Amino acid sequence: MSSTFAVIFDNDGVLVDSEAISIEAYQRAIEEQGVVVQESDNEKYCGLTDADIIRDMEIHYGTHLDLEKFSSRKRDLYFELAEKSGMKRFPGALELLRDLRAAGVPYALASSGSQEKIEFNLRAAGLDAEFDIIISGQDFERGKPDPEIFLCAAKRVETPTERCIVLEDSVNGLKAAKAAGCFAVGVPNTFQAGVLARHADTVVDTLTALSASRLGQMIGLD
Protein backbone atom coordinates (compact mmCIF):
# COMPACT_ATOMS: atom_id res chain seq x y z
CA MET A 1 0.00 0.00 0.00
CA SER A 2 1.46 3.36 -1.03
CA SER A 3 0.28 5.91 1.52
CA THR A 4 -1.12 9.32 0.66
CA PHE A 5 -2.05 10.13 4.24
CA ALA A 6 -0.52 10.10 7.71
CA VAL A 7 -1.75 9.51 11.25
CA ILE A 8 -0.96 11.61 14.32
CA PHE A 9 -1.64 10.13 17.75
CA ASP A 10 -2.20 11.81 21.07
CA ASN A 11 -0.73 9.76 23.93
CA ASP A 12 -2.69 9.96 27.20
CA GLY A 13 -6.19 8.61 26.75
CA VAL A 14 -5.65 7.41 23.18
CA LEU A 15 -2.76 4.94 23.22
CA VAL A 16 -2.12 4.67 26.94
CA ASP A 17 -4.73 4.41 29.70
CA SER A 18 -3.21 7.23 31.74
CA GLU A 19 -5.64 10.14 31.55
CA ALA A 20 -7.29 9.37 34.90
CA ILE A 21 -3.86 9.46 36.53
CA SER A 22 -3.06 12.76 34.81
CA ILE A 23 -6.32 14.27 36.01
CA GLU A 24 -5.81 13.13 39.61
CA ALA A 25 -2.24 14.43 39.64
CA TYR A 26 -3.20 17.88 38.37
CA GLN A 27 -6.20 18.09 40.73
CA ARG A 28 -4.15 17.24 43.80
CA ALA A 29 -1.28 19.51 42.80
CA ILE A 30 -3.56 22.50 42.31
CA GLU A 31 -5.63 21.79 45.42
CA GLU A 32 -2.43 21.91 47.48
CA GLN A 33 -2.32 25.59 46.48
CA GLY A 34 -5.79 26.18 47.86
CA VAL A 35 -7.97 25.85 44.76
CA VAL A 36 -10.78 23.30 44.83
CA VAL A 37 -11.02 21.87 41.32
CA GLN A 38 -14.49 21.47 39.84
CA GLU A 39 -15.50 18.42 37.80
CA SER A 40 -16.20 20.69 34.83
CA ASP A 41 -12.56 21.79 34.89
CA ASN A 42 -11.39 18.38 33.72
CA GLU A 43 -12.75 18.76 30.20
CA LYS A 44 -11.56 22.35 30.05
CA TYR A 45 -7.98 21.65 31.05
CA CYS A 46 -7.42 18.21 29.55
CA GLY A 47 -4.65 18.46 26.96
CA LEU A 48 -3.47 21.92 28.00
CA THR A 49 0.07 22.78 29.03
CA ASP A 50 0.80 23.52 32.69
CA ALA A 51 1.34 27.19 31.88
CA ASP A 52 -2.05 27.43 30.15
CA ILE A 53 -3.80 25.68 33.06
CA ILE A 54 -2.28 28.03 35.64
CA ARG A 55 -2.92 31.11 33.51
CA ASP A 56 -6.60 30.26 33.11
CA MET A 57 -7.08 29.22 36.73
CA GLU A 58 -5.60 32.47 38.00
CA ILE A 59 -8.15 34.37 35.94
CA HIS A 60 -11.07 32.06 36.74
CA TYR A 61 -10.43 31.71 40.47
CA GLY A 62 -8.93 35.16 41.03
CA THR A 63 -5.83 33.96 42.85
CA HIS A 64 -2.08 33.73 42.31
CA LEU A 65 -0.70 30.25 41.65
CA ASP A 66 2.90 29.06 41.53
CA LEU A 67 3.51 27.47 38.12
CA GLU A 68 6.88 25.94 39.00
CA LYS A 69 5.53 24.42 42.20
CA PHE A 70 2.45 23.10 40.38
CA SER A 71 4.46 21.51 37.57
CA SER A 72 6.95 19.89 39.93
CA ARG A 73 4.28 18.54 42.26
CA LYS A 74 2.09 17.30 39.41
CA ARG A 75 5.06 15.48 37.91
CA ASP A 76 5.92 13.76 41.19
CA LEU A 77 2.30 12.79 41.83
CA TYR A 78 1.88 11.45 38.30
CA PHE A 79 4.84 9.08 38.52
CA GLU A 80 3.90 8.06 42.05
CA LEU A 81 0.34 7.21 41.03
CA ALA A 82 1.47 5.51 37.83
CA GLU A 83 3.91 3.29 39.69
CA LYS A 84 1.15 2.23 42.09
CA SER A 85 -1.58 1.55 39.56
CA GLY A 86 0.47 0.43 36.57
CA MET A 87 0.15 1.60 33.00
CA LYS A 88 -1.59 -0.25 30.21
CA ARG A 89 -2.10 0.44 26.55
CA PHE A 90 -5.62 0.51 25.18
CA PRO A 91 -6.86 -2.53 23.23
CA GLY A 92 -5.94 -2.26 19.57
CA ALA A 93 -3.15 0.31 20.06
CA LEU A 94 -0.20 -1.94 19.26
CA GLU A 95 -2.06 -3.70 16.46
CA LEU A 96 -2.99 -0.39 14.79
CA LEU A 97 0.55 0.97 14.97
CA ARG A 98 1.99 -2.18 13.44
CA ASP A 99 -0.68 -2.25 10.74
CA LEU A 100 0.17 1.33 9.78
CA ARG A 101 3.86 0.49 9.62
CA ALA A 102 3.22 -2.60 7.51
CA ALA A 103 1.05 -0.56 5.15
CA GLY A 104 3.69 2.14 4.78
CA VAL A 105 1.56 4.82 6.43
CA PRO A 106 3.69 7.41 8.24
CA TYR A 107 2.65 8.23 11.78
CA ALA A 108 3.78 10.32 14.73
CA LEU A 109 2.95 10.98 18.36
CA ALA A 110 2.10 14.56 19.36
CA SER A 111 1.38 15.00 23.06
CA SER A 112 1.06 17.99 25.37
CA GLY A 113 3.08 16.07 27.95
CA SER A 114 6.78 16.38 28.66
CA GLN A 115 9.28 14.18 26.86
CA GLU A 116 9.94 12.44 30.17
CA LYS A 117 6.27 11.61 30.65
CA ILE A 118 5.80 10.47 27.06
CA GLU A 119 8.77 8.12 27.22
CA PHE A 120 7.65 6.76 30.60
CA ASN A 121 4.14 6.05 29.32
CA LEU A 122 5.28 4.37 26.12
CA ARG A 123 7.82 2.25 27.95
CA ALA A 124 5.33 1.19 30.63
CA ALA A 125 2.74 0.32 27.98
CA GLY A 126 5.17 -1.60 25.79
CA LEU A 127 4.96 0.88 22.92
CA ASP A 128 8.39 2.49 23.18
CA ALA A 129 9.73 0.67 20.11
CA GLU A 130 6.83 1.70 17.88
CA PHE A 131 7.48 5.43 17.32
CA ASP A 132 10.17 7.07 15.21
CA ILE A 133 8.61 10.54 15.51
CA ILE A 134 7.67 11.91 18.94
CA ILE A 135 6.70 15.54 19.50
CA SER A 136 6.33 16.95 23.01
CA GLY A 137 4.24 19.93 24.01
CA GLN A 138 7.12 21.21 26.13
CA ASP A 139 8.77 22.37 22.89
CA PHE A 140 5.99 24.85 22.11
CA GLU A 141 5.01 28.17 23.62
CA ARG A 142 1.31 27.53 23.01
CA GLY A 143 -0.43 24.26 23.84
CA LYS A 144 -3.62 22.68 22.55
CA PRO A 145 -6.15 23.93 21.43
CA ASP A 146 -3.55 25.94 19.53
CA PRO A 147 -2.73 23.96 16.35
CA GLU A 148 1.04 24.49 16.51
CA ILE A 149 1.92 20.98 17.68
CA PHE A 150 -0.10 19.34 14.88
CA LEU A 151 1.29 21.69 12.24
CA CYS A 152 4.75 20.60 13.36
CA ALA A 153 3.72 16.93 13.30
CA ALA A 154 2.41 17.27 9.74
CA LYS A 155 5.77 18.64 8.65
CA ARG A 156 7.61 15.82 10.39
CA VAL A 157 5.55 13.17 8.58
CA GLU A 158 5.89 15.19 5.36
CA THR A 159 2.15 15.17 4.70
CA PRO A 160 -0.25 18.10 4.08
CA THR A 161 -2.50 18.71 7.08
CA GLU A 162 -5.62 17.91 5.07
CA ARG A 163 -4.18 14.41 4.61
CA CYS A 164 -3.33 14.00 8.30
CA ILE A 165 -5.68 12.08 10.59
CA VAL A 166 -5.45 13.00 14.26
CA LEU A 167 -6.65 10.61 16.98
CA GLU A 168 -7.59 12.51 20.14
CA ASP A 169 -9.50 11.90 23.37
CA SER A 170 -9.94 15.52 24.49
CA VAL A 171 -11.93 18.50 23.30
CA ASN A 172 -8.82 20.70 23.29
CA GLY A 173 -6.95 18.16 21.21
CA LEU A 174 -9.75 17.92 18.67
CA LYS A 175 -9.99 21.71 18.46
CA ALA A 176 -6.26 21.86 17.80
CA ALA A 177 -6.51 19.21 15.10
CA LYS A 178 -9.34 21.01 13.32
CA ALA A 179 -7.56 24.35 13.59
CA ALA A 180 -4.54 22.75 11.92
CA GLY A 181 -6.72 21.56 9.05
CA CYS A 182 -6.46 17.88 9.96
CA PHE A 183 -9.18 15.21 9.96
CA ALA A 184 -10.09 14.83 13.63
CA VAL A 185 -11.11 11.47 15.09
CA GLY A 186 -12.45 11.37 18.63
CA VAL A 187 -11.64 8.36 20.82
CA PRO A 188 -14.00 8.38 23.85
CA ASN A 189 -11.72 6.84 26.45
CA THR A 190 -11.75 9.92 28.70
CA PHE A 191 -14.85 11.89 27.74
CA GLN A 192 -18.20 10.76 26.38
CA ALA A 193 -18.63 10.30 22.65
CA GLY A 194 -21.34 12.97 22.54
CA VAL A 195 -18.94 15.56 23.96
CA LEU A 196 -16.23 14.70 21.44
CA ALA A 197 -18.65 14.51 18.51
CA ARG A 198 -19.26 18.25 18.69
CA HIS A 199 -15.63 18.88 17.79
CA ALA A 200 -14.60 15.84 15.73
CA ASP A 201 -15.11 14.81 12.12
CA THR A 202 -16.00 11.37 13.41
CA VAL A 203 -15.88 9.35 16.63
CA VAL A 204 -14.87 5.70 16.98
CA ASP A 205 -15.67 3.45 19.92
CA THR A 206 -12.17 2.02 20.32
CA LEU A 207 -8.89 1.68 18.44
CA THR A 208 -9.86 -1.90 17.63
CA ALA A 209 -12.29 -0.47 15.07
CA LEU A 210 -9.40 1.07 13.12
CA SER A 211 -6.88 -0.13 10.57
CA ALA A 212 -4.74 1.50 7.90
CA SER A 213 -7.42 0.72 5.33
CA ARG A 214 -10.28 2.04 7.48
CA LEU A 215 -8.45 5.29 8.22
CA GLY A 216 -7.77 5.80 4.53
CA GLN A 217 -11.47 5.35 3.80
CA MET A 218 -12.32 8.05 6.35
CA ILE A 219 -10.65 10.71 4.23
CA GLY A 220 -11.94 9.36 0.94
CA LEU A 221 -9.17 6.94 0.01
CA ASP A 222 -9.73 3.32 -0.94
C-alpha positions as a Python dict, from the first residue, in 0.01 Angstrom:
ca = {
    (1, 'M'): (0, 0, 0),
    (2, 'S'): (146, 336, -103),
    (3, 'S'): (28, 591, 152),
    (4, 'T'): (-112, 932, 66),
    (5, 'F'): (-205, 1013, 424),
    (6, 'A'): (-52, 1010, 771),
    (7, 'V'): (-175, 951, 1125),
    (8, 'I'): (-96, 1161, 1432),
    (9, 'F'): (-164, 1013, 1775),
    (10, 'D'): (-220, 1181, 2107),
    (11, 'N'): (-73, 976, 2393),
    (12, 'D'): (-269, 996, 2720),
    (13, 'G'): (-619, 861, 2675),
    (14, 'V'): (-565, 741, 2318),
    (15, 'L'): (-276, 494, 2322),
    (16, 'V'): (-212, 467, 2694),
    (17, 'D'): (-473, 441, 2970),
    (18, 'S'): (-321, 723, 3174),
    (19, 'E'): (-564, 1014, 3155),
    (20, 'A'): (-729, 937, 3490),
    (21, 'I'): (-386, 946, 3653),
    (22, 'S'): (-306, 1276, 3481),
    (23, 'I'): (-632, 1427, 3601),
    (24, 'E'): (-581, 1313, 3961),
    (25, 'A'): (-224, 1443, 3964),
    (26, 'Y'): (-320, 1788, 3837),
    (27, 'Q'): (-620, 1809, 4073),
    (28, 'R'): (-415, 1724, 4380),
    (29, 'A'): (-128, 1951, 4280),
    (30, 'I'): (-356, 2250, 4231),
    (31, 'E'): (-563, 2179, 4542),
    (32, 'E'): (-243, 2191, 4748),
    (33, 'Q'): (-232, 2559, 4648),
    (34, 'G'): (-579, 2618, 4786),
    (35, 'V'): (-797, 2585, 4476),
    (36, 'V'): (-1078, 2330, 4483),
    (37, 'V'): (-1102, 2187, 4132),
    (38, 'Q'): (-1449, 2147, 3984),
    (39, 'E'): (-1550, 1842, 3780),
    (40, 'S'): (-1620, 2069, 3483),
    (41, 'D'): (-1256, 2179, 3489),
    (42, 'N'): (-1139, 1838, 3372),
    (43, 'E'): (-1275, 1876, 3020),
    (44, 'K'): (-1156, 2235, 3005),
    (45, 'Y'): (-798, 2165, 3105),
    (46, 'C'): (-742, 1821, 2955),
    (47, 'G'): (-465, 1846, 2696),
    (48, 'L'): (-347, 2192, 2800),
    (49, 'T'): (7, 2278, 2903),
    (50, 'D'): (80, 2352, 3269),
    (51, 'A'): (134, 2719, 3188),
    (52, 'D'): (-205, 2743, 3015),
    (53, 'I'): (-380, 2568, 3306),
    (54, 'I'): (-228, 2803, 3564),
    (55, 'R'): (-292, 3111, 3351),
    (56, 'D'): (-660, 3026, 3311),
    (57, 'M'): (-708, 2922, 3673),
    (58, 'E'): (-560, 3247, 3800),
    (59, 'I'): (-815, 3437, 3594),
    (60, 'H'): (-1107, 3206, 3674),
    (61, 'Y'): (-1043, 3171, 4047),
    (62, 'G'): (-893, 3516, 4103),
    (63, 'T'): (-583, 3396, 4285),
    (64, 'H'): (-208, 3373, 4231),
    (65, 'L'): (-70, 3025, 4165),
    (66, 'D'): (290, 2906, 4153),
    (67, 'L'): (351, 2747, 3812),
    (68, 'E'): (688, 2594, 3900),
    (69, 'K'): (553, 2442, 4220),
    (70, 'F'): (245, 2310, 4038),
    (71, 'S'): (446, 2151, 3757),
    (72, 'S'): (695, 1989, 3993),
    (73, 'R'): (428, 1854, 4226),
    (74, 'K'): (209, 1730, 3941),
    (75, 'R'): (506, 1548, 3791),
    (76, 'D'): (592, 1376, 4119),
    (77, 'L'): (230, 1279, 4183),
    (78, 'Y'): (188, 1145, 3830),
    (79, 'F'): (484, 908, 3852),
    (80, 'E'): (390, 806, 4205),
    (81, 'L'): (34, 721, 4103),
    (82, 'A'): (147, 551, 3783),
    (83, 'E'): (391, 329, 3969),
    (84, 'K'): (115, 223, 4209),
    (85, 'S'): (-158, 155, 3956),
    (86, 'G'): (47, 43, 3657),
    (87, 'M'): (15, 160, 3300),
    (88, 'K'): (-159, -25, 3021),
    (89, 'R'): (-210, 44, 2655),
    (90, 'F'): (-562, 51, 2518),
    (91, 'P'): (-686, -253, 2323),
    (92, 'G'): (-594, -226, 1957),
    (93, 'A'): (-315, 31, 2006),
    (94, 'L'): (-20, -194, 1926),
    (95, 'E'): (-206, -370, 1646),
    (96, 'L'): (-299, -39, 1479),
    (97, 'L'): (55, 97, 1497),
    (98, 'R'): (199, -218, 1344),
    (99, 'D'): (-68, -225, 1074),
    (100, 'L'): (17, 133, 978),
    (101, 'R'): (386, 49, 962),
    (102, 'A'): (322, -260, 751),
    (103, 'A'): (105, -56, 515),
    (104, 'G'): (369, 214, 478),
    (105, 'V'): (156, 482, 643),
    (106, 'P'): (369, 741, 824),
    (107, 'Y'): (265, 823, 1178),
    (108, 'A'): (378, 1032, 1473),
    (109, 'L'): (295, 1098, 1836),
    (110, 'A'): (210, 1456, 1936),
    (111, 'S'): (138, 1500, 2306),
    (112, 'S'): (106, 1799, 2537),
    (113, 'G'): (308, 1607, 2795),
    (114, 'S'): (678, 1638, 2866),
    (115, 'Q'): (928, 1418, 2686),
    (116, 'E'): (994, 1244, 3017),
    (117, 'K'): (627, 1161, 3065),
    (118, 'I'): (580, 1047, 2706),
    (119, 'E'): (877, 812, 2722),
    (120, 'F'): (765, 676, 3060),
    (121, 'N'): (414, 605, 2932),
    (122, 'L'): (528, 437, 2612),
    (123, 'R'): (782, 225, 2795),
    (124, 'A'): (533, 119, 3063),
    (125, 'A'): (274, 32, 2798),
    (126, 'G'): (517, -160, 2579),
    (127, 'L'): (496, 88, 2292),
    (128, 'D'): (839, 249, 2318),
    (129, 'A'): (973, 67, 2011),
    (130, 'E'): (683, 170, 1788),
    (131, 'F'): (748, 543, 1732),
    (132, 'D'): (1017, 707, 1521),
    (133, 'I'): (861, 1054, 1551),
    (134, 'I'): (767, 1191, 1894),
    (135, 'I'): (670, 1554, 1950),
    (136, 'S'): (633, 1695, 2301),
    (137, 'G'): (424, 1993, 2401),
    (138, 'Q'): (712, 2121, 2613),
    (139, 'D'): (877, 2237, 2289),
    (140, 'F'): (599, 2485, 2211),
    (141, 'E'): (501, 2817, 2362),
    (142, 'R'): (131, 2753, 2301),
    (143, 'G'): (-43, 2426, 2384),
    (144, 'K'): (-362, 2268, 2255),
    (145, 'P'): (-615, 2393, 2143),
    (146, 'D'): (-355, 2594, 1953),
    (147, 'P'): (-273, 2396, 1635),
    (148, 'E'): (104, 2449, 1651),
    (149, 'I'): (192, 2098, 1768),
    (150, 'F'): (-10, 1934, 1488),
    (151, 'L'): (129, 2169, 1224),
    (152, 'C'): (475, 2060, 1336),
    (153, 'A'): (372, 1693, 1330),
    (154, 'A'): (241, 1727, 974),
    (155, 'K'): (577, 1864, 865),
    (156, 'R'): (761, 1582, 1039),
    (157, 'V'): (555, 1317, 858),
    (158, 'E'): (589, 1519, 536),
    (159, 'T'): (215, 1517, 470),
    (160, 'P'): (-25, 1810, 408),
    (161, 'T'): (-250, 1871, 708),
    (162, 'E'): (-562, 1791, 507),
    (163, 'R'): (-418, 1441, 461),
    (164, 'C'): (-333, 1400, 830),
    (165, 'I'): (-568, 1208, 1059),
    (166, 'V'): (-545, 1300, 1426),
    (167, 'L'): (-665, 1061, 1698),
    (168, 'E'): (-759, 1251, 2014),
    (169, 'D'): (-950, 1190, 2337),
    (170, 'S'): (-994, 1552, 2449),
    (171, 'V'): (-1193, 1850, 2330),
    (172, 'N'): (-882, 2070, 2329),
    (173, 'G'): (-695, 1816, 2121),
    (174, 'L'): (-975, 1792, 1867),
    (175, 'K'): (-999, 2171, 1846),
    (176, 'A'): (-626, 2186, 1780),
    (177, 'A'): (-651, 1921, 1510),
    (178, 'K'): (-934, 2101, 1332),
    (179, 'A'): (-756, 2435, 1359),
    (180, 'A'): (-454, 2275, 1192),
    (181, 'G'): (-672, 2156, 905),
    (182, 'C'): (-646, 1788, 996),
    (183, 'F'): (-918, 1521, 996),
    (184, 'A'): (-1009, 1483, 1363),
    (185, 'V'): (-1111, 1147, 1509),
    (186, 'G'): (-1245, 1137, 1863),
    (187, 'V'): (-1164, 836, 2082),
    (188, 'P'): (-1400, 838, 2385),
    (189, 'N'): (-1172, 684, 2645),
    (190, 'T'): (-1175, 992, 2870),
    (191, 'F'): (-1485, 1189, 2774),
    (192, 'Q'): (-1820, 1076, 2638),
    (193, 'A'): (-1863, 1030, 2265),
    (194, 'G'): (-2134, 1297, 2254),
    (195, 'V'): (-1894, 1556, 2396),
    (196, 'L'): (-1623, 1470, 2144),
    (197, 'A'): (-1865, 1451, 1851),
    (198, 'R'): (-1926, 1825, 1869),
    (199, 'H'): (-1563, 1888, 1779),
    (200, 'A'): (-1460, 1584, 1573),
    (201, 'D'): (-1511, 1481, 1212),
    (202, 'T'): (-1600, 1137, 1341),
    (203, 'V'): (-1588, 935, 1663),
    (204, 'V'): (-1487, 570, 1698),
    (205, 'D'): (-1567, 345, 1992),
    (206, 'T'): (-1217, 202, 2032),
    (207, 'L'): (-889, 168, 1844),
    (208, 'T'): (-986, -190, 1763),
    (209, 'A'): (-1229, -47, 1507),
    (210, 'L'): (-940, 107, 1312),
    (211, 'S'): (-688, -13, 1057),
    (212, 'A'): (-474, 150, 790),
    (213, 'S'): (-742, 72, 533),
    (214, 'R'): (-1028, 204, 748),
    (215, 'L'): (-845, 529, 822),
    (216, 'G'): (-777, 580, 453),
    (217, 'Q'): (-1147, 535, 380),
    (218, 'M'): (-1232, 805, 635),
    (219, 'I'): (-1065, 1071, 423),
    (220, 'G'): (-1194, 936, 94),
    (221, 'L'): (-917, 694, 1),
    (222, 'D'): (-973, 332, -94),
}
